[in-house]
């Protein structure tokens, strides 16, 4: 079955972390799903250690795609949403990480990536999901998150493990947190302040995430 062509055909960008342990025919199967669901051949954009998703998301927007699918874990999902926030390009998810926090909160089947792909490619009612953008003192760039973030004491405790990861300015370190082995750890307490506003969001489709509709 050939890919649909013409001005009416929709095109998605799939941003994928190549290091994820997926089947050898994973790409072939995803391409087949796009074709079966009536989508054009997607942009296939692989993340790198230096760019875990933001650059690929910008490339996808420059390609004027109809949908950006993050086939990855929480780190890449966060970096992709930093770029998509405030645009009209919707986000789809194929959870391939360990935590998959956003996917779990949206009710996706984290055990079946191909089912998530089919859900992401179906038409539905578009909505918006809240995005929080944080700027830490002396940081050059702001960072976005969708589920949870830690500041102060919580961030200091989690930093050694780097569980949820970060963008290139904050490389992940994989050594375990000492406290997880039953030892004690000392973290200095410092005063901090937080300012918040409510502007900015990223579009998503309830049907893509298995949400019931109407609202």
C-alpha positions in Angstrom: 0.0 0.0 0.0 1.6 3.3 -1.1 1.7 6.4 1.1 -1.1 8.9 0.4 0.1 12.0 -1.5 -1.3 15.4 -2.4 -2.2 18.6 -0.5 -4.8 16.8 1.6 -2.4 14.2 3.0 -1.2 14.7 6.6 2.4 14.4 7.7 3.8 13.6 11.2 7.2 13.9 12.6 8.4 11.1 14.8 11.1 12.1 17.3 12.7 8.9 18.6 15.5 8.1 21.0 17.5 5.4 19.1 19.1 4.0 22.3 15.7 2.7 23.5 15.4 -1.1 23.5 12.8 -1.6 20.8 12.3 -4.3 18.2 14.4 -4.4 15.1 11.4 -3.8 12.9 10.1 -0.9 15.1 10.6 1.7 12.4 9.1 -0.4 9.7 6.0 -1.1 11.8 5.6 2.6 12.6 5.9 3.5 8.9 3.3 0.9 8.1 0.9 2.3 10.7 1.2 5.8 9.3 0.4 4.4 5.8 -2.5 2.4 7.1 -4.0 5.4 8.9 -3.8 7.5 5.8 -0.7 9.6 6.7 2.1 10.6 4.4 5.6 9.2 5.1 6.7 10.8 8.4 9.8 12.7 9.2 12.0 10.3 11.1 14.2 12.4 13.5 16.5 10.6 16.0 17.8 12.3 19.1 21.4 12.5 20.1 23.3 12.7 23.4 23.9 16.4 22.7 20.4 17.1 21.5 17.7 15.0 23.2 14.7 16.5 21.4 14.6 20.3 21.2 16.5 20.6 17.9 14.5 17.8 16.3 11.2 19.5 17.4 12.3 22.8 15.8 13.2 20.9 12.6 9.7 19.3 12.7 8.1 22.7 13.0 10.1 24.1 10.2 8.8 21.2 8.1 5.3 22.3 8.8 4.1 18.9 10.0 0.6 18.3 11.2 1.7 16.3 14.3 4.8 15.8 16.3 5.1 12.4 18.0 7.7 11.9 20.8 8.7 8.2 20.8 10.9 8.3 23.8 11.1 8.7 27.6 10.3 11.6 29.9 13.5 13.5 29.1 12.9 13.8 25.4 9.1 14.4 25.9 10.0 17.4 28.1 12.5 18.8 25.6 10.1 18.4 22.7 7.3 20.2 24.7 9.6 23.1 25.4 9.6 23.8 21.7 5.9 22.9 21.0 4.5 25.0 23.9 2.7 28.0 22.5 2.4 26.7 19.0 -0.6 25.1 17.2 1.2 21.8 16.4 -0.2 19.0 18.5 1.8 16.4 20.4 1.5 12.7 20.3 3.2 10.2 22.6 4.7 6.8 22.1 6.0 6.0 25.6 9.4 4.2 25.4 11.0 5.3 28.7 11.2 4.0 32.2 8.9 6.3 34.1 6.7 7.6 31.2 5.1 10.0 33.7 3.1 12.1 31.2 1.9 9.0 29.3 0.7 7.4 32.5 -1.1 10.5 33.6 -2.9 10.7 30.3 -4.0 7.1 30.4 -1.8 5.7 27.6 -0.9 2.0 27.5 2.8 2.2 28.2 3.2 -1.5 27.5 2.1 -1.3 23.8 3.9 1.4 21.8 2.2 0.4 18.6 -1.3 0.9 20.1 -0.1 4.3 21.3 1.0 5.1 17.8 -2.4 4.3 16.3 -4.1 6.4 18.9 -1.7 9.3 18.2 -2.5 9.2 14.5 -6.3 9.2 14.8 -8.2 12.5 14.4 -9.9 13.9 17.5 -10.8 17.0 19.3 -7.8 19.1 20.1 -7.3 20.6 23.5 -4.5 22.1 25.6 -2.5 20.8 28.5 -0.8 23.1 31.0 2.9 23.6 30.7 5.1 25.2 33.5 8.3 27.0 32.5 10.9 27.5 35.1 14.0 29.7 35.1 16.6 28.9 37.8 18.9 31.6 39.1 21.9 32.3 36.8 20.5 29.9 34.1 20.5 31.2 30.6 17.5 29.2 29.4 14.1 28.4 30.8 12.9 24.8 31.2 9.4 23.4 30.8 7.7 20.5 32.6 4.3 19.0 32.4 3.9 16.6 35.3 6.3 17.5 38.2 9.5 19.3 39.0 11.6 19.6 42.1 13.2 22.8 43.4 15.5 23.4 46.3 15.8 20.5 48.7 14.0 18.0 46.4 16.1 19.0 43.4 19.4 18.7 45.4 18.4 15.2 46.6 17.5 14.0 43.0 20.3 15.7 41.2 22.9 12.9 41.8 20.7 10.3 40.1 19.4 12.5 37.3 16.4 10.2 37.1 14.2 12.4 34.8 17.2 13.8 33.0 17.6 17.3 31.5 18.5 19.1 28.4 22.2 19.3 27.3 23.0 22.1 29.8 22.2 19.6 32.5 23.7 16.3 31.5 22.5 13.2 33.3 24.6 11.3 35.7 23.8 7.7 36.3 25.3 7.0 39.7 22.7 6.0 42.3 21.5 8.4 45.1 23.4 7.3 48.2 20.2 7.5 50.3 18.7 4.7 48.2 21.2 2.3 49.7 20.2 3.0 53.3 22.9 5.5 54.0 22.3 9.1 55.1 23.0 12.1 52.9 23.4 15.7 53.9 22.0 18.4 51.6 22.4 22.1 52.6 19.2 24.1 52.9 19.1 27.4 51.1 16.3 30.0 50.8 14.8 30.4 47.4 11.9 32.3 45.8 9.4 31.3 43.0 7.4 33.5 40.7 4.7 32.0 38.5 2.4 33.1 35.7 -0.3 31.1 33.7 0.7 31.9 30.1 1.6 29.2 27.6 0.4 25.7 26.8 0.9 22.9 24.4 -1.9 21.5 22.3 -2.8 17.8 22.5 -5.7 15.7 21.3 -7.8 13.9 23.9 -8.6 11.1 21.4 -4.8 10.7 20.8 -4.4 10.1 24.5 -7.5 7.9 24.8 -9.5 10.6 26.7 -13.3 10.4 26.4 -15.1 13.2 24.5 -17.0 15.5 24.7 -15.4 17.1 27.7 
